[in-house]
């Protein structure tokens, strides 16, 4: 069985009154479960580790035509501080830590054993 996903909030891109295109979801990831590489075209999301383990997040920019992973460093906000991550590099989130994922940033998650 794969990770479990619960959507709490999912901004509506077609609503002209929507100010913050933001997704809030609960994702339950167990050891040896990996989400596939994916990105969101327009939404920003915060990933918050609410569990007791470490969540590993691999990151890469989308290529200009969005067909592949781009070989340029990534800048992300980790607990409010900007951090540079190498293409396909990983960020480790401990309990309570937050990373903000901007649009068009490929991401892949797994729980560290």
C-alpha positions as CSV (number, residue, x, y, z in Angstrom):
1,X,0.0,0.0,0.0
2,X,1.3,3.5,-0.8
3,X,1.2,6.8,1.1
4,X,-2.2,8.1,2.3
5,X,-3.2,11.6,1.3
6,X,-5.9,13.9,2.8
7,X,-6.6,17.2,1.1
8,X,-7.6,19.9,3.7
9,X,-7.4,23.0,1.4
10,X,-6.9,23.2,-2.4
11,X,-7.1,26.7,-3.9
12,X,-9.3,27.1,-7.0
13,X,-7.2,28.4,-9.9
14,X,-10.5,29.3,-11.8
15,X,-11.8,31.5,-9.0
16,X,-10.8,35.2,-9.7
17,X,-11.4,35.9,-6.0
18,X,-8.8,33.3,-4.9
19,X,-5.9,35.3,-3.5
20,X,-3.7,32.5,-2.3
21,X,-3.3,29.5,-4.6
22,X,-2.2,27.2,-1.9
23,X,-2.6,23.6,-1.1
24,X,-2.8,22.1,2.4
25,X,-2.6,18.3,2.6
26,X,-1.8,15.6,5.1
27,X,0.4,12.9,3.7
28,X,1.2,9.8,5.7
29,X,4.4,8.2,4.4
30,X,5.8,5.1,5.9
31,X,9.4,3.7,5.5
32,X,10.1,2.4,2.0
33,X,7.2,4.4,0.5
34,X,8.2,6.9,-2.1
35,X,6.0,9.5,-3.9
36,X,6.9,9.8,-7.6
37,X,8.5,12.9,-9.0
38,X,5.8,15.5,-9.6
39,X,5.3,19.3,-9.5
40,X,2.4,21.7,-9.4
41,X,2.0,24.3,-12.2
42,X,0.6,27.1,-10.1
43,X,0.3,26.2,-6.5
44,X,2.6,26.8,-3.6
45,X,2.6,24.3,-0.7
46,X,4.2,24.0,2.7
47,X,5.4,20.6,3.7
48,X,5.5,20.3,7.5
49,X,6.9,17.2,9.2
50,X,4.3,16.5,11.9
51,X,5.6,12.9,12.6
52,X,8.4,11.6,14.7
53,X,10.8,10.5,11.9
54,X,12.7,12.3,9.2
55,X,11.1,13.1,5.8
56,X,13.5,13.2,2.9
57,X,12.5,15.5,0.0
58,X,14.4,15.4,-3.3
59,X,14.1,18.6,-5.4
60,X,14.7,19.7,-8.9
61,X,13.5,22.5,-11.2
62,X,11.3,21.7,-14.2
63,X,13.0,22.2,-17.5
64,X,11.7,25.1,-19.6
65,X,9.4,22.8,-21.5
66,X,8.4,21.0,-18.3
67,X,9.3,17.6,-19.8
68,X,12.3,16.8,-17.6
69,X,14.3,17.7,-14.5
70,X,16.5,20.7,-15.0
71,X,20.2,20.7,-14.0
72,X,20.2,24.0,-12.1
73,X,20.4,24.6,-8.3
74,X,17.1,25.1,-6.4
75,X,16.4,27.8,-3.8
76,X,13.8,26.9,-1.2
77,X,12.6,28.3,2.1
78,X,13.4,25.9,4.9
79,X,12.0,27.1,8.3
80,X,11.9,30.6,6.8
81,X,15.6,30.6,5.7
82,X,16.6,30.4,2.0
83,X,18.7,27.4,1.2
84,X,20.3,26.3,-2.1
85,X,19.9,22.6,-3.0
86,X,21.8,20.9,-5.9
87,X,19.6,19.5,-8.7
88,X,18.0,16.2,-7.5
89,X,19.5,17.0,-4.1
90,X,17.7,16.1,-0.9
91,X,16.4,18.1,2.1
92,X,15.9,16.3,5.4
93,X,12.9,17.6,7.5
94,X,12.9,16.7,11.2
95,X,9.8,16.9,13.4
96,X,8.2,20.4,13.2
97,X,10.3,21.6,10.3
98,X,8.7,23.2,7.3
99,X,9.7,23.6,3.6
100,X,7.9,25.8,1.2
101,X,7.6,24.3,-2.3
102,X,7.0,26.9,-5.1
103,X,5.2,26.2,-8.4
104,X,7.1,24.1,-11.0
105,X,9.5,22.6,-8.5
106,X,9.8,18.8,-8.9
107,X,9.6,16.9,-5.6
108,X,9.8,13.4,-4.4
109,X,9.3,12.3,-0.8
110,X,10.2,9.3,1.3
111,X,10.5,8.6,5.0
112,X,14.0,7.9,6.2
113,X,14.3,4.4,7.8
